Amino acid sequence: MKKMFMRVFMASCIVMSLSACTTERKASGGDVAKKPDQTAAMVAFDPLPLLTDEPGFVSVFDGKSLEGWAAADMSFWTVEEGAITAKITAVHPTERNHYLVYQGGKLGDFELKLRHRVLSDKDVNCGFQYRSEIFDGKITDDCRGYQVDNNTNTPWAVRLYDEHGRETLAWRGERAVFDATGRKVVTPIDGATGPARFSLDQWHEYHLICKGGTMTLYVNGRLVAEAVDDDPAQRDMSGVLALQLHSGPPMNVQFKDIRLKVM
């Protein structure tokens, strides 16, 4: 009887231990999936690169005024803290996207460096357009074309995007190649997957290189995404540069230290 009791007791302990482990794995997996920022907080962020004079790069924002930039509705755009600033507030809301367009002409092959952050207590979207065009669609003065797109409180944080087109070109951590038929092949980028090594609510630097059909994006010096667009029916080889204020809840979007190198 005593041996039988011990066998039952030990079996019960094993079942309870396995059950606890299973429950812990589910909880852990759920936390990681639903709360990526907690995981990201455990990863050391890449430092913001130092500002230096680099051959060929020209500043296209003077840090004081919006000279050289224009929007259809300028009421959302100001300069604050040395940064181009766009705000949505309770007293000045919007149900559409707004774009501040660089007036230096269309860009083909170029390198762009700029610093960016977005401040909001809600989940918001923002970014900037390149090789794009302003057009009248469902709304006037809309913008379509390539975009560096970001979104707070998402595991991907930033991606290369095609506004009013194919949408996601390459998520953070991906190199995507589109062949002449539009077929897409994706491979991972070493060192770019996993939790983001930057935070959208802190100043971080985008370095975008566009040469031919290849678009390469770095954040704080780290390669994070690349798209090679060899689809002649879809790709854009030149177009405007435009900063975006996306529709949504109250937010404060800022851009500064904007430097351009035309190839």
PyRosetta script that sets phi, psi and omega in degrees:
from pyrosetta import init, pose_from_sequence

init()
pose = pose_from_sequence("MKKMFMRVFMASCIVMSLSACTTERKASGGDVAKKPDQTAAMVAFDPLPLLTDEPGFVSVFDGKSLEGWAAADMSFWTVEEGAITAKITAVHPTERNHYLVYQGGKLGDFELKLRHRVLSDKDVNCGFQYRSEIFDGKITDDCRGYQVDNNTNTPWAVRLYDEHGRETLAWRGERAVFDATGRKVVTPIDGATGPARFSLDQWHEYHLICKGGTMTLYVNGRLVAEAVDDDPAQRDMSGVLALQLHSGPPMNVQFKDIRLKVM")
pose.set_psi(1, -42.0)
pose.set_omega(1, -179.4)
pose.set_phi(2, -63.9)
pose.set_psi(2, -42.0)
pose.set_omega(2, 178.4)
pose.set_phi(3, -63.1)
pose.set_psi(3, -41.3)
pose.set_omega(3, 179.0)
pose.set_phi(4, -61.2)
pose.set_psi(4, -42.1)
pose.set_omega(4, 179.9)
pose.set_phi(5, -62.0)
pose.set_psi(5, -41.7)
pose.set_omega(5, -179.0)
pose.set_phi(6, -65.7)
pose.set_psi(6, -39.3)
pose.set_omega(6, 178.7)
pose.set_phi(7, -61.9)
pose.set_psi(7, -45.0)
pose.set_omega(7, -179.6)
pose.set_phi(8, -64.0)
pose.set_psi(8, -42.2)
pose.set_omega(8, -179.2)
pose.set_phi(9, -62.7)
pose.set_psi(9, -45.1)
pose.set_omega(9, -179.0)
pose.set_phi(10, -66.8)
pose.set_psi(10, -38.6)
pose.set_omega(10, 178.3)
pose.set_phi(11, -63.1)
pose.set_psi(11, -40.7)
pose.set_omega(11, 179.9)
pose.set_phi(12, -64.2)
pose.set_psi(12, -40.1)
pose.set_omega(12, 179.2)
pose.set_phi(13, -62.7)
pose.set_psi(13, -41.9)
pose.set_omega(13, 179.6)
pose.set_phi(14, -63.4)
pose.set_psi(14, -44.6)
pose.set_omega(14, 180.0)
pose.set_phi(15, -61.4)
pose.set_psi(15, -44.8)
pose.set_omega(15, -179.7)
pose.set_phi(16, -64.4)
pose.set_psi(16, -39.1)
pose.set_omega(16, 179.4)
pose.set_phi(17, -65.3)
pose.set_psi(17, -44.6)
pose.set_omega(17, 178.2)
pose.set_phi(18, -63.1)
pose.set_psi(18, -40.9)
pose.set_omega(18, 179.6)
pose.set_phi(19, -62.5)
pose.set_psi(19, -41.6)
pose.set_omega(19, 179.6)
pose.set_phi(20, -64.6)
pose.set_psi(20, -41.6)
pose.set_omega(20, 179.3)
pose.set_phi(21, -62.7)
pose.set_psi(21, -43.9)
pose.set_omega(21, 179.7)
pose.set_phi(22, -61.9)
pose.set_psi(22, -44.5)
pose.set_omega(22, 179.6)
pose.set_phi(23, -62.1)
pose.set_psi(23, -41.4)
pose.set_omega(23, -179.7)
pose.set_phi(24, -64.4)
pose.set_psi(24, -41.2)
pose.set_omega(24, 179.3)
pose.set_phi(25, -62.7)
pose.set_psi(25, -42.5)
pose.set_omega(25, -179.7)
pose.set_phi(26, -64.1)
pose.set_psi(26, -44.2)
pose.set_omega(26, -179.3)
pose.set_phi(27, -64.2)
pose.set_psi(27, -42.6)
pose.set_omega(27, 179.9)
pose.set_phi(28, -63.7)
pose.set_psi(28, -45.2)
pose.set_omega(28, 179.4)
pose.set_phi(29, -62.6)
pose.set_psi(29, -41.0)
pose.set_omega(29, 178.9)
pose.set_phi(30, -64.2)
pose.set_psi(30, -40.9)
pose.set_omega(30, -179.4)
pose.set_phi(31, -63.7)
pose.set_psi(31, -42.6)
pose.set_omega(31, -179.3)
pose.set_phi(32, -65.4)
pose.set_psi(32, -42.4)
pose.set_omega(32, -176.9)
pose.set_phi(33, -69.2)
pose.set_psi(33, -41.2)
pose.set_omega(33, -173.4)
pose.set_phi(34, -88.4)
pose.set_psi(34, -22.8)
pose.set_omega(34, -175.8)
pose.set_phi(35, -128.6)
pose.set_psi(35, 69.0)
pose.set_omega(35, -176.9)
pose.set_phi(36, -62.3)
pose.set_psi(36, -27.3)
pose.set_omega(36, -177.7)
pose.set_phi(37, -64.2)
pose.set_psi(37, -30.1)
pose.set_omega(37, 178.2)
pose.set_phi(38, -65.0)
pose.set_psi(38, -40.6)
pose.set_omega(38, 177.4)
pose.set_phi(39, -69.1)
pose.set_psi(39, -42.5)
pose.set_omega(39, -178.7)
pose.set_phi(40, -60.6)
pose.set_psi(40, -33.6)
pose.set_omega(40, -178.3)
pose.set_phi(41, -64.5)
pose.set_psi(41, -19.7)
pose.set_omega(41, -179.0)
pose.set_phi(42, -85.6)
pose.set_psi(42, -7.9)
pose.set_omega(42, -177.3)
pose.set_phi(43, -101.2)
pose.set_psi(43, 134.9)
pose.set_omega(43, 178.4)
pose.set_phi(44, -68.3)
pose.set_psi(44, 131.0)
pose.set_omega(44, 179.1)
pose.set_phi(45, -76.6)
pose.set_psi(45, 147.4)
pose.set_omega(45, 172.3)
pose.set_phi(46, -70.8)
pose.set_psi(46, 139.3)
pose.set_omega(46, -179.2)
pose.set_phi(47, -68.8)
pose.set_psi(47, 151.4)
pose.set_omega(47, 174.7)
pose.set_phi(48, -68.3)
pose.set_psi(48, 127.4)
pose.set_omega(48, -178.5)
pose.set_phi(49, -61.7)
pose.set_psi(49, 150.3)
pose.set_omega(49, 176.1)
pose.set_phi(50, -70.1)
pose.set_psi(50, 145.6)
pose.set_omega(50, 175.1)
pose.set_phi(51, -81.3)
pose.set_psi(51, 122.7)
pose.set_omega(51, 178.9)
pose.set_phi(52, -137.3)
pose.set_psi(52, 159.0)
pose.set_omega(52, 173.3)
pose.set_phi(53, -76.3)
pose.set_psi(53, 119.7)
pose.set_omega(53, -178.3)
pose.set_phi(54, -116.6)
pose.set_psi(54, 134.7)
pose.set_omega(54, -178.3)
pose.set_phi(55, -54.5)
pose.set_psi(55, 130.4)
pose.set_omega(55, 175.8)
pose.set_phi(56, 90.7)
pose.set_psi(56, -19.3)
pose.set_omega(56, -179.1)
pose.set_phi(57, -85.4)
pose.set_psi(57, 134.3)
pose.set_omega(57, 179.8)
pose.set_phi(58, -124.0)
pose.set_psi(58, 134.7)
pose.set_omega(58, 176.9)
pose.set_phi(59, -71.1)
pose.set_psi(59, 131.8)
pose.set_omega(59, 179.4)
pose.set_phi(60, -115.3)
pose.set_psi(60, 14.8)
pose.set_omega(60, 173.7)
pose.set_phi(61, -143.7)
pose.set_psi(61, 123.9)
pose.set_omega(61, -172.8)
pose.set_phi(62, -83.2)
pose.set_psi(62, -2.4)
pose.set_omega(62, 178.1)
pose.set_phi(63, 79.9)
pose.set_psi(63, -0.5)
pose.set_omega(63, -176.3)
pose.set_phi(64, -127.1)
pose.set_psi(64, -31.7)
pose.set_omega(64, -175.0)
pose.set_phi(65, -140.3)
pose.set_psi(65, 173.8)
pose.set_omega(65, 177.7)
pose.set_phi(66, -99.2)
pose.set_psi(66, 23.2)
pose.set_omega(66, 177.0)
pose.set_phi(67, -60.2)
pose.set_psi(67, 130.0)
pose.set_omega(67, -178.2)
pose.set_phi(68, 90.8)
pose.set_psi(68, 3.2)
pose.set_omega(68, 179.0)
pose.set_phi(69, -133.4)
pose.set_psi(69, 147.9)
pose.set_omega(69, -179.3)
pose.set_phi(70, -151.7)
pose.set_psi(70, 147.4)
pose.set_omega(70, 176.1)
pose.set_phi(71, -133.2)
pose.set_psi(71, 155.5)
pose.set_omega(71, 177.6)
pose.set_phi(72, -63.4)
pose.set_psi(72, -34.9)
pose.set_omega(72, 177.1)
pose.set_phi(73, -124.7)
pose.set_psi(73, 101.4)
pose.set_omega(73, -175.7)
pose.set_phi(74, -80.6)
pose.set_psi(74, -3.2)
pose.set_omega(74, -175.4)
pose.set_phi(75, -67.5)
pose.set_psi(75, -17.1)
pose.set_omega(75, -179.5)
pose.set_phi(76, -92.4)
pose.set_psi(76, -9.7)
pose.set_omega(76, -169.1)
pose.set_phi(77, -115.4)
pose.set_psi(77, 130.4)
pose.set_omega(77, 177.4)
pose.set_phi(78, -143.2)
pose.set_psi(78, 179.9)
pose.set_omega(78, 170.5)
pose.set_phi(79, -117.6)
pose.set_psi(79, 121.4)
pose.set_omega(79, 178.9)
pose.set_phi(80, -137.4)
pose.set_psi(80, 139.4)
pose.set_omega(80, 178.0)
pose.set_phi(81, 55.6)
pose.set_psi(81, 32.8)
pose.set_omega(81, 179.8)
pose.set_phi(82, 72.9)
pose.set_psi(82, 19.0)
pose.set_omega(82, -176.6)
pose.set_phi(83, -132.3)
pose.set_psi(83, 143.7)
pose.set_omega(83, 168.5)
pose.set_phi(84, -64.4)
pose.set_psi(84, 125.2)
pose.set_omega(84, -171.4)
pose.set_phi(85, -126.9)
pose.set_psi(85, 133.1)
pose.set_omega(85, 175.4)
pose.set_phi(86, -126.0)
pose.set_psi(86, 133.8)
pose.set_omega(86, -175.7)
pose.set_phi(87, -130.1)
pose.set_psi(87, 141.2)
pose.set_omega(87, 164.8)
pose.set_phi(88, -112.7)
pose.set_psi(88, 127.1)
pose.set_omega(88, -179.6)
pose.set_phi(89, -129.0)
pose.set_psi(89, 171.5)
pose.set_omega(89, 179.1)
pose.set_phi(90, -63.7)
pose.set_psi(90, -32.6)
pose.set_omega(90, -179.2)
pose.set_phi(91, -90.4)
pose.set_psi(91, -12.7)
pose.set_omega(91, 178.1)
pose.set_phi(92, -136.7)
pose.set_psi(92, 70.4)
pose.set_omega(92, -178.5)
pose.set_phi(93, -83.0)
pose.set_psi(93, 175.2)
pose.set_omega(93, 174.6)
pose.set_phi(94, -152.4)
pose.set_psi(94, 147.3)
pose.set_omega(94, 176.9)
pose.set_phi(95, -109.6)
pose.set_psi(95, 10.1)
pose.set_omega(95, -178.7)
pose.set_phi(96, -138.2)
pose.set_psi(96, 166.7)
pose.set_omega(96, 175.9)
pose.set_phi(97, -82.0)
pose.set_psi(97, 149.0)
pose.set_omega(97, 176.9)
pose.set_phi(98, -125.8)
pose.set_psi(98, 150.2)
pose.set_omega(98, -175.9)
pose.set_phi(99, -133.8)
pose.set_psi(99, 131.2)
pose.set_omega(99, 173.1)
pose.set_phi(100, -102.6)
pose.set_psi(100, 114.8)
pose.set_omega(100, -168.7)
pose.set_phi(101, -100.8)
pose.set_psi(101, 131.3)
pose.set_omega(101, 174.2)
pose.set_phi(102, -67.8)
pose.set_psi(102, 131.6)
pose.set_omega(102, -173.2)
pose.set_phi(103, -95.1)
pose.set_psi(103, 13.3)
pose.set_omega(103, -178.8)
pose.set_phi(104, -84.2)
pose.set_psi(104, 7.5)
pose.set_omega(104, 178.2)
pose.set_phi(105, 99.7)
pose.set_psi(105, 174.2)
pose.set_omega(105, -179.3)
pose.set_phi(106, -71.0)
pose.set_psi(106, 148.1)
pose.set_omega(106, -179.6)
pose.set_phi(107, -113.5)
pose.set_psi(107, 137.2)
pose.set_omega(107, 176.1)
pose.set_phi(108, -107.2)
pose.set_psi(108, -93.9)
pose.set_omega(108, 174.5)
pose.set_phi(109, -90.9)
pose.set_psi(109, 128.2)
pose.set_omega(109, -175.5)
pose.set_phi(110, -162.9)
pose.set_psi(110, 167.6)
pose.set_omega(110, 166.4)
pose.set_phi(111, -121.6)
pose.set_psi(111, 139.2)
pose.set_omega(111, -179.7)
pose.set_phi(112, -131.5)
pose.set_psi(112, 132.7)
pose.set_omega(112, 172.5)
pose.set_phi(113, -124.9)
pose.set_psi(113, 131.2)
pose.set_omega(113, 175.7)
pose.set_phi(114, -152.4)
pose.set_psi(114, 156.1)
pose.set_omega(114, 177.9)
pose.set_phi(115, -107.8)
pose.set_psi(115, 145.1)
pose.set_omega(115, -168.8)
pose.set_phi(116, -147.7)
pose.set_psi(116, 150.1)
pose.set_omega(116, 167.0)
pose.set_phi(117, -156.7)
pose.set_psi(117, 157.6)
pose.set_omega(117, 176.6)
pose.set_phi(118, -134.3)
pose.set_psi(118, 131.9)
pose.set_omega(118, -176.3)
pose.set_phi(119, -118.1)
pose.set_psi(119, 123.2)
pose.set_omega(119, 178.2)
pose.set_phi(120, -166.9)
pose.set_psi(120, 150.7)
pose.set_omega(120, 174.3)
pose.set_phi(121, -93.1)
pose.set_psi(121, 8.1)
pose.set_omega(121, 176.5)
pose.set_phi(122, -117.7)
pose.set_psi(122, 169.7)
pose.set_omega(122, 173.6)
pose.set_phi(123, -78.8)
pose.set_psi(123, 120.8)
pose.set_omega(123, -174.9)
pose.set_phi(124, -133.6)
pose.set_psi(124, 163.2)
pose.set_omega(124, -178.8)
pose.set_phi(125, -120.4)
pose.set_psi(125, 146.8)
pose.set_omega(125, 176.7)
pose.set_phi(126, -163.2)
pose.set_psi(126, -174.6)
pose.set_omega(126, 179.7)
pose.set_phi(127, 151.7)
pose.set_psi(127, -159.9)
pose.set_omega(127, 176.9)
pose.set_phi(128, -147.9)
pose.set_psi(128, 149.7)
pose.set_omega(128, -179.3)
pose.set_phi(129, -93.6)
pose.set_psi(129, 150.9)
pose.set_omega(129, 173.3)
pose.set_phi(130, -148.7)
pose.set_psi(130, 152.1)
pose.set_omega(130, -173.8)
pose.set_phi(131, 47.0)
pose.set_psi(131, 45.2)
pose.set_omega(131, -175.2)
pose.set_phi(132, -116.9)
pose.set_psi(132, 180.0)
pose.set_omega(132, 177.0)
pose.set_phi(133, -140.8)
pose.set_psi(133, 145.7)
pose.set_omega(133, 173.2)
pose.set_phi(134, -86.3)
pose.set_psi(134, 133.3)
pose.set_omega(134, -177.7)
pose.set_phi(135, -148.8)
pose.set_psi(135, 164.2)
pose.set_omega(135, 175.3)
pose.set_phi(136, -102.5)
pose.set_psi(136, 111.0)
pose.set_omega(136, 178.0)
pose.set_phi(137, -117.3)
pose.set_psi(137, -122.4)
pose.set_omega(137, 174.9)
pose.set_phi(138, -65.7)
pose.set_psi(138, -27.1)
pose.set_omega(138, 172.9)
pose.set_phi(139, -127.1)
pose.set_psi(139, 156.4)
pose.set_omega(139, 177.5)
pose.set_phi(140, -77.7)
pose.set_psi(140, 155.8)
pose.set_omega(140, 176.4)
pose.set_phi(141, 52.6)
pose.set_psi(141, 42.6)
pose.set_omega(141, 174.1)
pose.set_phi(142, -85.5)
pose.set_psi(142, 175.4)
pose.set_omega(142, -177.8)
pose.set_phi(143, -136.2)
pose.set_psi(143, 137.7)
pose.set_omega(143, 177.5)
pose.set_phi(144, -136.0)
pose.set_psi(144, 152.0)
pose.set_omega(144, -178.9)
pose.set_phi(145, 131.5)
pose.set_psi(145, -160.8)
pose.set_omega(145, -176.7)
pose.set_phi(146, -69.7)
pose.set_psi(146, 149.8)
pose.set_omega(146, -178.6)
pose.set_phi(147, -149.3)
pose.set_psi(147, 141.2)
pose.set_omega(147, 161.8)
pose.set_phi(148, -89.3)
pose.set_psi(148, 111.1)
pose.set_omega(148, -171.0)
pose.set_phi(149, -112.7)
pose.set_psi(149, 138.2)
pose.set_omega(149, 174.7)
pose.set_phi(150, -137.5)
pose.set_psi(150, 159.6)
pose.set_omega(150, -176.5)
pose.set_phi(151, -149.9)
pose.set_psi(151, 128.8)
pose.set_omega(151, -177.6)
pose.set_phi(152, -72.1)
pose.set_psi(152, 153.2)
pose.set_omega(152, 176.7)
pose.set_phi(153, 57.2)
pose.set_psi(153, 39.4)
pose.set_omega(153, 172.2)
pose.set_phi(154, -125.5)
pose.set_psi(154, 149.5)
pose.set_omega(154, 177.9)
pose.set_phi(155, -62.6)
pose.set_psi(155, -31.5)
pose.set_omega(155, -175.3)
pose.set_phi(156, -81.2)
pose.set_psi(156, -32.0)
pose.set_omega(156, 174.0)
pose.set_phi(157, 66.9)
pose.set_psi(157, -50.0)
pose.set_omega(157, -179.0)
pose.set_phi(158, -144.9)
pose.set_psi(158, 150.9)
pose.set_omega(158, 179.5)
pose.set_phi(159, -154.8)
pose.set_psi(159, 165.3)
pose.set_omega(159, 168.5)
pose.set_phi(160, -93.9)
pose.set_psi(160, 131.6)
pose.set_omega(160, -165.9)
pose.set_phi(161, -135.3)
pose.set_psi(161, 158.3)
pose.set_omega(161, 176.5)
pose.set_phi(162, -122.4)
pose.set_psi(162, 96.5)
pose.set_omega(162, -176.8)
pose.set_phi(163, -67.6)
pose.set_psi(163, 128.6)
pose.set_omega(163, -176.7)
pose.set_phi(164, 60.8)
pose.set_psi(164, 29.1)
pose.set_omega(164, 179.9)
pose.set_phi(165, -140.0)
pose.set_psi(165, -124.4)
pose.set_omega(165, -175.8)
pose.set_phi(166, -80.9)
pose.set_psi(166, -2.2)
pose.set_omega(166, -178.4)
pose.set_phi(167, 66.1)
pose.set_psi(167, -125.7)
pose.set_omega(167, -172.3)
pose.set_phi(168, -63.4)
pose.set_psi(168, 122.7)
pose.set_omega(168, 172.9)
pose.set_phi(169, -92.1)
pose.set_psi(169, -51.9)
pose.set_omega(169, 178.5)
pose.set_phi(170, -149.1)
pose.set_psi(170, 124.7)
pose.set_omega(170, 173.2)
pose.set_phi(171, -72.2)
pose.set_psi(171, 162.9)
pose.set_omega(171, 172.1)
pose.set_phi(172, -56.8)
pose.set_psi(172, 132.3)
pose.set_omega(172, -178.4)
pose.set_phi(173, 93.8)
pose.set_psi(173, 3.2)
pose.set_omega(173, -176.9)
pose.set_phi(174, -120.3)
pose.set_psi(174, 147.8)
pose.set_omega(174, 165.5)
pose.set_phi(175, -115.5)
pose.set_psi(175, 116.8)
pose.set_omega(175, -176.8)
pose.set_phi(176, -113.6)
pose.set_psi(176, 132.6)
pose.set_omega(176, 178.6)
pose.set_phi(177, -119.6)
pose.set_psi(177, 124.2)
pose.set_omega(177, 176.2)
pose.set_phi(178, -104.7)
pose.set_psi(178, 121.3)
pose.set_omega(178, -179.6)
pose.set_phi(179, -84.5)
pose.set_psi(179, -175.2)
pose.set_omega(179, -174.2)
pose.set_phi(180, -64.3)
pose.set_psi(180, -18.7)
pose.set_omega(180, 178.3)
pose.set_phi(181, -95.6)
pose.set_psi(181, -1.7)
pose.set_omega(181, -178.1)
pose.set_phi(182, 92.8)
pose.set_psi(182, -2.2)
pose.set_omega(182, 178.9)
pose.set_phi(183, -66.9)
pose.set_psi(183, 136.3)
pose.set_omega(183, -174.7)
pose.set_phi(184, -110.6)
pose.set_psi(184, 130.2)
pose.set_omega(184, 175.7)
pose.set_phi(185, -122.8)
pose.set_psi(185, 128.9)
pose.set_omega(185, -174.9)
pose.set_phi(186, -117.3)
pose.set_psi(186, 136.0)
pose.set_omega(186, 172.8)
pose.set_phi(187, -131.2)
pose.set_psi(187, 151.9)
pose.set_omega(187, -179.4)
pose.set_phi(188, -77.1)
pose.set_psi(188, 154.7)
pose.set_omega(188, 175.9)
pose.set_phi(189, -104.9)
pose.set_psi(189, 121.5)
pose.set_omega(189, 179.6)
pose.set_phi(190, -59.0)
pose.set_psi(190, 132.2)
pose.set_omega(190, 176.4)
pose.set_phi(191, 83.9)
pose.set_psi(191, -0.1)
pose.set_omega(191, -177.2)
pose.set_phi(192, -112.5)
pose.set_psi(192, -8.7)
pose.set_omega(192, 179.6)
pose.set_phi(193, -89.3)
pose.set_psi(193, 176.4)
pose.set_omega(193, -178.1)
pose.set_phi(194, 81.7)
pose.set_psi(194, -166.9)
pose.set_omega(194, -178.7)
pose.set_phi(195, -59.6)
pose.set_psi(195, 143.0)
pose.set_omega(195, 179.0)
pose.set_phi(196, -64.8)
pose.set_psi(196, 143.4)
pose.set_omega(196, 179.8)
pose.set_phi(197, -100.3)
pose.set_psi(197, 32.3)
pose.set_omega(197, 175.0)
pose.set_phi(198, -156.3)
pose.set_psi(198, 164.7)
pose.set_omega(198, 179.1)
pose.set_phi(199, -124.7)
pose.set_psi(199, 134.2)
pose.set_omega(199, -176.2)
pose.set_phi(200, -67.0)
pose.set_psi(200, -22.3)
pose.set_omega(200, 179.8)
pose.set_phi(201, -90.1)
pose.set_psi(201, 4.9)
pose.set_omega(201, 173.8)
pose.set_phi(202, -118.5)
pose.set_psi(202, 151.9)
pose.set_omega(202, 178.9)
pose.set_phi(203, -57.6)
pose.set_psi(203, 127.8)
pose.set_omega(203, 175.0)
pose.set_phi(204, -141.0)
pose.set_psi(204, 155.7)
pose.set_omega(204, -174.5)
pose.set_phi(205, -109.7)
pose.set_psi(205, 127.4)
pose.set_omega(205, 172.2)
pose.set_phi(206, -94.8)
pose.set_psi(206, 134.9)
pose.set_omega(206, 172.7)
pose.set_phi(207, -124.5)
pose.set_psi(207, 107.8)
pose.set_omega(207, -177.1)
pose.set_phi(208, -109.3)
pose.set_psi(208, 128.0)
pose.set_omega(208, 177.6)
pose.set_phi(209, -117.4)
pose.set_psi(209, 122.6)
pose.set_omega(209, 176.7)
pose.set_phi(210, -119.2)
pose.set_psi(210, 117.4)
pose.set_omega(210, 179.1)
pose.set_phi(211, -139.6)
pose.set_psi(211, 112.6)
pose.set_omega(211, -173.9)
pose.set_phi(212, 61.7)
pose.set_psi(212, -132.1)
pose.set_omega(212, 179.7)
pose.set_phi(213, -89.1)
pose.set_psi(213, 3.8)
pose.set_omega(213, -176.5)
pose.set_phi(214, -100.0)
pose.set_psi(214, 128.3)
pose.set_omega(214, 179.4)
pose.set_phi(215, -124.2)
pose.set_psi(215, 118.5)
pose.set_omega(215, -174.3)
pose.set_phi(216, -120.7)
pose.set_psi(216, 130.9)
pose.set_omega(216, -175.7)
pose.set_phi(217, -120.3)
pose.set_psi(217, 128.0)
pose.set_omega(217, 173.1)
pose.set_phi(218, -114.2)
pose.set_psi(218, 146.3)
pose.set_omega(218, 170.9)
pose.set_phi(219, -124.2)
pose.set_psi(219, 121.3)
pose.set_omega(219, -176.9)
pose.set_phi(220, 51.0)
pose.set_psi(220, 40.1)
pose.set_omega(220, 176.0)
pose.set_phi(221, 85.3)
pose.set_psi(221, -4.5)
pose.set_omega(221, -179.2)
pose.set_phi(222, -101.8)
pose.set_psi(222, 129.3)
pose.set_omega(222, 174.7)
pose.set_phi(223, -64.1)
pose.set_psi(223, 124.0)
pose.set_omega(223, -176.7)
pose.set_phi(224, -121.0)
pose.set_psi(224, -25.6)
pose.set_omega(224, -178.5)
pose.set_phi(225, -161.7)
pose.set_psi(225, 150.1)
pose.set_omega(225, 177.0)
pose.set_phi(226, -149.4)
pose.set_psi(226, 141.1)
pose.set_omega(226, 175.4)
pose.set_phi(227, -131.0)
pose.set_psi(227, 132.8)
pose.set_omega(227, 175.1)
pose.set_phi(228, -114.1)
pose.set_psi(228, 111.0)
pose.set_omega(228, -173.0)
pose.set_phi(229, -107.2)
pose.set_psi(229, 99.3)
pose.set_omega(229, 178.8)
pose.set_phi(230, -106.4)
pose.set_psi(230, 19.1)
pose.set_omega(230, 179.6)
pose.set_phi(231, -92.2)
pose.set_psi(231, 103.6)
pose.set_omega(231, -175.7)
pose.set_phi(232, -64.0)
pose.set_psi(232, -21.7)
pose.set_omega(232, -179.4)
pose.set_phi(233, -79.5)
pose.set_psi(233, -17.4)
pose.set_omega(233, -173.4)
pose.set_phi(234, -120.9)
pose.set_psi(234, -29.1)
pose.set_omega(234, -169.7)
pose.set_phi(235, -73.0)
pose.set_psi(235, 156.8)
pose.set_omega(235, 176.6)
pose.set_phi(236, -120.4)
pose.set_psi(236, 124.2)
pose.set_omega(236, -176.4)
pose.set_phi(237, -96.6)
pose.set_psi(237, -11.8)
pose.set_omega(237, 175.4)
pose.set_phi(238, -160.1)
pose.set_psi(238, 161.6)
pose.set_omega(238, 179.2)
pose.set_phi(239, 166.3)
pose.set_psi(239, -173.3)
pose.set_omega(239, -173.9)
pose.set_phi(240, -84.4)
pose.set_psi(240, 158.1)
pose.set_omega(240, 170.4)
pose.set_phi(241, -102.0)
pose.set_psi(241, 129.7)
pose.set_omega(241, -176.8)
pose.set_phi(242, -146.7)
pose.set_psi(242, 131.1)
pose.set_omega(242, 175.6)
pose.set_phi(243, -83.0)
pose.set_psi(243, 143.0)
pose.set_omega(243, -173.1)
pose.set_phi(244, -112.0)
pose.set_psi(244, 138.1)
pose.set_omega(244, 163.4)
pose.set_phi(245, -113.8)
pose.set_psi(245, 109.6)
pose.set_omega(245, -175.4)
pose.set_phi(246, -84.4)
pose.set_psi(246, 144.5)
pose.set_omega(246, 176.0)
pose.set_phi(247, -60.3)
pose.set_psi(247, 152.3)
pose.set_omega(247, 179.8)
pose.set_phi(248, 152.6)
pose.set_psi(248, -161.9)
pose.set_omega(248, -179.4)
pose.set_phi(249, -73.4)
pose.set_psi(249, 175.9)
pose.set_omega(249, 178.1)
pose.set_phi(250, -53.1)
pose.set_psi(250, 133.6)
pose.set_omega(250, 179.3)
pose.set_phi(251, -155.7)
pose.set_psi(251, 162.1)
pose.set_omega(251, 176.6)
pose.set_phi(252, -128.8)
pose.set_psi(252, 112.3)
pose.set_omega(252, -176.8)
pose.set_phi(253, -110.3)
pose.set_psi(253, 132.6)
pose.set_omega(253, -176.6)
pose.set_phi(254, -134.5)
pose.set_psi(254, 145.0)
pose.set_omega(254, 176.9)
pose.set_phi(255, -135.1)
pose.set_psi(255, 139.5)
pose.set_omega(255, 177.6)
pose.set_phi(256, -153.1)
pose.set_psi(256, 173.3)
pose.set_omega(256, 178.4)
pose.set_phi(257, 49.0)
pose.set_psi(257, 53.9)
pose.set_omega(257, -176.9)
pose.set_phi(258, -89.2)
pose.set_psi(258, 115.7)
pose.set_omega(258, -176.0)
pose.set_phi(259, -126.3)
pose.set_psi(259, 136.4)
pose.set_omega(259, -173.7)
pose.set_phi(260, -127.9)
pose.set_psi(260, 137.0)
pose.set_omega(260, 174.8)
pose.set_phi(261, -125.8)
pose.set_psi(261, 111.2)
pose.set_omega(261, 179.5)
pose.set_phi(262, -88.1)
pose.set_psi(262, 127.3)
pose.set_omega(262, -177.7)
pose.set_phi(263, -85.5)
pose.dump_pdb("model.pdb")
